[in-house]
């Protein structure tokens, strides 16, 4: 599992780095930074309480819902298109990935407490 945690840490750090050329980077970079920190603490074995991943799960879910685009059309060219709905779709997808990872961490913490 340690490899999974460090890969997720690096992935979220990369996601945060990609935000630095975004006009609203002050929103997205800290969110991905939070996910990277949670991943790193899981790697270190320091995350024994679900409070912090639960806060992340709630924050990422709310952000995804609030930023949900009107359509997800055109996602096949999402990396090359800069239309606002494509940008929203990418941001929402990132938040859904982050929320899923936080849920995974909550499950792993419960699993580790039972063993």
C-alpha positions, 0 to 999 in steps of 0.5 A: 500500500505504501507504493499506492500512497506515494504514487497518489502523493506525487499525482496530487502534487503534480495536479497542484503544480498544473494549477499555477498557470490557472487564473483561479489557482488560489482555489485549486492548488490548495485543494490538491495540496490538501489531497497530497498531504493526506496521501503523504500522511497515509504513506507515513502511517500517521493517519489513524483518524478519519477526521481529516480525510472526512473533511477532505471528502466533504470539501471535494464533494461540495466543490465538485457539486458547486463547480459541476458543468452544464455539460461534459460535451467535448471531453474527448479533446479536454486537454486541448480545448479551453472553453469554460465548460471544458475547464469546469469539467476538468476541475470537477473531474479532479475533485471527484478523483480527490473525493474518491481517494479520501473515501478510499483512505477512510475505508483503509483507516477503518480496515487498519483499526479492525486488524 
